[in-house]
Amino acid sequence: MLRTDFTGQFLDCRTRLSQYTKVIKVGAVILSPIITAIVAIFSGAYNVDYHLVIKVILDEIFSIYGLGDTPEKTIIMDIRMPRILLAGIVGCSLSSAGVCLQGIFRNPLVDPFILGISAGAALGCAITIGFFDFLPLQMMAFIFALIAVGLAYGISKTQEDVPRLALILSGVVVSAFFTALVSIIKFLVDPHRLQAIVFWLMGSFSLSDWRSVWIGSCGIVLGVLPAFLMRWRLNAMSMGDEEALALGVNVKRERFLFIALSTFATAVSTSLCGIIGWVGLMVPHLVRMLVGPDHRVLFPLSLCLGAAFMIGADTVSRSITGFDIPVGIVTALTGAPFFVYLMKRGREVTWGK
């Protein structure tokens, strides 16, 4: 009897410790964008004293120091600040797209690339940079991203149904086709435009400004916010079509809606900073290992961690050398081994097992 009581108390203590640990981890994820943003504002190739950084920010908000226009103020307020905000916005957008696509396809290895969304947006941007630079980059990215996902959806549609596997395979085919078209454009344009296209395709925040922050914010409001408000429906859809129908969810309509929202968020992000991989794939997977597959929690935490990851990657890309390394290279170099580590470490607790 005494042994049974001791075992019960031990299990209760272990359960409470596990809950406390989970709360601490969730709190760390929520605070991670703020922490990485603070580190990022003090970091950069040009060394600015941290006292001066604080004075510049306080003067910009409260106008108490009267610093005027100085090179340090320009670096902080016109270069680092919009760059950090845009990186956070793009991280949120790509993470939300990854959560939605993984939820509706019930596959944790799906991301915006799998449906050809990123390749379509890249083709639209490459056409604009190479031949029609008078056209809005974001508009062309969104149009061609829609064309790509429309082709993938249309190819996979059989009668009244859209099989998940067929949709994923058609997305791979469309992505390869659009990537080949981008290669043709790179072959045809002059060397100066080719350099711009190649650098843009590698992904970078070096051209960030307050206008791009505004455009990215519109992408968040129109592409991410509706999906965030409907995130509970991803729980039903991730259980399967029959279960979702039994719960009253219109599977075809909801799936199309989530794909459209993910396409818009990805297209806006791609048009602002180029192709950046691994965020939409790795971040939702990592958060799922932490809190499980409940999208009511998974979605907002993925937004937080996606923003933190993107800000951190961009800070590394602009700090380790005297020139900007494309952030897409940094995310690929860090994301690939980290994802393998996560797969090895947490395969038993992923995707609702």
SULBEL-V812706 format. One record per backbone hydrogen bond with DSSP energy under -0.5 kcal/mol. NH is the residue of the N-H (numbers start at 1). CO is the residue of the C=O. Records with the same first field share a line. If there is no record, write none. Layout:
NH: CO, CO
//
This chain:
5: 1
6: 2
7: 3
8: 4
9: 5
10: 6
11: 7
12: 8
13: 9
14: 10
15: 11
16: 12
17: 13
18: 14
19: 15
20: 16
21: 17
22: 18
23: 19
24: 20
25: 21
26: 22
27: 23
28: 24
29: 25
30: 26
31: 27
32: 28
33: 29
35: 31
36: 32
37: 33
38: 34
39: 35
40: 36
41: 37
42: 38
43: 40
45: 318
47: 45
48: 46
53: 49
54: 50
55: 51
56: 52
57: 53
58: 54
59: 55
60: 56
61: 57
62: 58
63: 58, 59
70: 68
74: 70
75: 71
76: 72
77: 73
78: 74
79: 74, 75
80: 75
81: 76
83: 79
84: 80
85: 81
86: 82
87: 83
88: 84
89: 85
90: 86
91: 87
92: 88
93: 89
94: 90
95: 91
96: 92
97: 93
98: 94
99: 95
100: 96
101: 97
102: 98
103: 99
104: 100
105: 101
106: 102
107: 102
110: 107
114: 111
115: 111
116: 113
117: 112
118: 112
120: 116
121: 117
122: 118
123: 119
124: 120
125: 121
126: 122
127: 123
128: 124
129: 125
130: 126
131: 127
132: 127
135: 132
140: 136
141: 137
142: 138
143: 139
144: 140
145: 141
146: 142
147: 143
148: 144
149: 145
150: 146
151: 147
152: 148
153: 149
154: 150
155: 151
156: 152
157: 153
158: 161
159: 157
161: 158
163: 156
167: 163
168: 164
169: 165
170: 166
171: 167
172: 168
173: 169
174: 170
175: 171
176: 172
177: 173
178: 174
179: 175
180: 176
181: 177
182: 178
183: 179
184: 180
185: 181
186: 182
187: 183
188: 184
189: 185
194: 190
195: 191
196: 192
197: 193
198: 194
199: 195
200: 196
201: 197
202: 198
203: 200
204: 273
208: 205
213: 209
214: 210
215: 211
216: 212
217: 213
218: 214
219: 215
220: 216
221: 217
222: 218
223: 219
224: 219, 220
225: 220
228: 224
229: 225
230: 226
231: 228
233: 230
234: 230, 231
235: 231, 232
236: 232
237: 233
238: 234
239: 235, 236
240: 237
244: 240
245: 241
246: 242
247: 243
248: 245
249: 244
251: 249
254: 250
255: 251
256: 252
257: 253
258: 254
259: 255
260: 256
261: 257
262: 258
263: 259
264: 260
265: 261
266: 262
267: 263
268: 264
269: 265
270: 266
271: 267
272: 268, 269
273: 269
274: 270
275: 200
276: 274
282: 278
283: 278, 279
285: 281
286: 282
287: 283
288: 284
289: 285
290: 286
291: 287
292: 288
295: 293
297: 294
298: 294
299: 295
301: 297
302: 298
303: 299
304: 300
305: 301
306: 302
307: 303
308: 304
309: 305
310: 306
311: 307
312: 308
313: 309
314: 310
315: 311
316: 312
317: 313
318: 314
319: 315, 316
320: 316
325: 317
327: 203
328: 202, 203
329: 326
330: 326
331: 327
332: 328
333: 329
334: 330
335: 331
336: 332
337: 333
338: 334
339: 335
340: 336
341: 337
342: 338
343: 339
344: 340
345: 341
346: 342
347: 343
349: 346
350: 346
353: 350
//
